[in-house]
Amino acid sequence: MQLLFRQLGQQDYQSTWRAMRQFTDARKKDTTDEVWIVEHPPVFTQGQAGKAEHILNPGDIPIVQTDRGGQVTYHGPGQLIAYLLIDIKRRKIGVRALVCAIEQSVIHLLSDYGINAYSQKKAPGVYVDQAKICALGLRIRRGCSYHGLALNVNLDLDPFSRINPCGYANLAVTQMRDLIDGITLAEVNQQLSKHLIHDLNFI
């Protein structure tokens, strides 16, 4: 099966979310799986089980209650977001296996740059030296996934100080720019696509 990548540029969060749900609801048995690569203007998104106390001081950044798993996180320009619209029932993979494959794709990407990254079983995402570099949240509907990962590449990290990232007080957050000189979003985009194809077994 093919995995189609769509480069959407910077898009409003809520309209992209609506489009993901519409795509998922309209899928047929032979619909091609897709990954949507996107950036969002500054926004806090709150997961289904998100608790209001984890939003400390949002200021002028909007808050959107969404339908993915997990708690609150931040999206903004310079963050590489990959939304994975995959028929996991057709591919015969469980949710946990999908999460692990997504995490491994980011870990392998960071390894390309000599960065030792890792996942944590009880706190989905990818970490470097106890700091979170990639958030992950999914929704499964009709046997298909949407939402996905948000990898911090080259962005203003200050908004993370206005929340308890992913529901963890004082969780440190990092980005690729602070670990690799001259890193660009375009370069990371290309590398991530390669690893997603491999680790999700679309080869």
Residue, then its C-alpha position, 0 to 999 in steps of 0.5 A: m500500500q502507498l502512503l501519500f504525503r501532502q505538504l499543506g504549509q501553514q494552516d488554521y488548526q480548526s479547519t485542518w482538524r475538520a478536514m481530517r474528520q471529514f477525510t476519515d468519515a468519507r474513507k472507503k476500503d481502498t482509500t489511500d493512507e495519507v500524511w498531512i505535513v503542516e504548521h499552525p499559527p500559535v494555538f493551545t490544543q486540549g485533548q479529550a481528557g484534558k484538565a483545565e488546571h494544566i492551562l496556566n496562563p494562555g494570554d492571547i493564544p487561543i485554546v481549542q478543545t479537540d478530540r485527540g488523546g492526551q492533555v494540553t500542548y502548544h502548536g506554533p510556526g517552526q514546529l513540524i506537524a505530521y497528521l497520520l490518516i491511516d486505516i489501521k484496521r486494514r493494516k492489521i496494527g493496533v494503536r500501541a503498535l502505531v504509537c511505537a512506530i511513530e515514536q521510532s520514526v522520530i527517534h531514528l530521525l534524531s539519530d541521523y543527527g547524532i541525537n540520542a532520543y527515547s520514548q517513555k511507555k507511560a508518557p507518549g512522545v519523544y524525549v532528549d535528556q529528560a526534555k520533550i522534543c516531540a508530542l504525540g496524540l491520536r484519535i481512532r475512528r472507524g478503525c482509522s487514525y488521525h491527528g499525529l505528531a508535533l516535532n519541535v524544530n525551530l520555534d519560540l518555546d516560551p508558550f510551553s511555559r504557560i501550560n503544563p505540557c502534556g499534563y506534566a508540571n515543570l516538564a522541560v521542552t526542547q527543540m532541534r535548533d538548540l541541538i543542531d546548528g543551522i537545522t531547517l524545517a524543510e530538511v527535517n520534513q524530508q527526513l521525517s517522511k523517509h522514516l515514517i515510510h520505513d517505520l510504518n512499513f509502507i515499503 
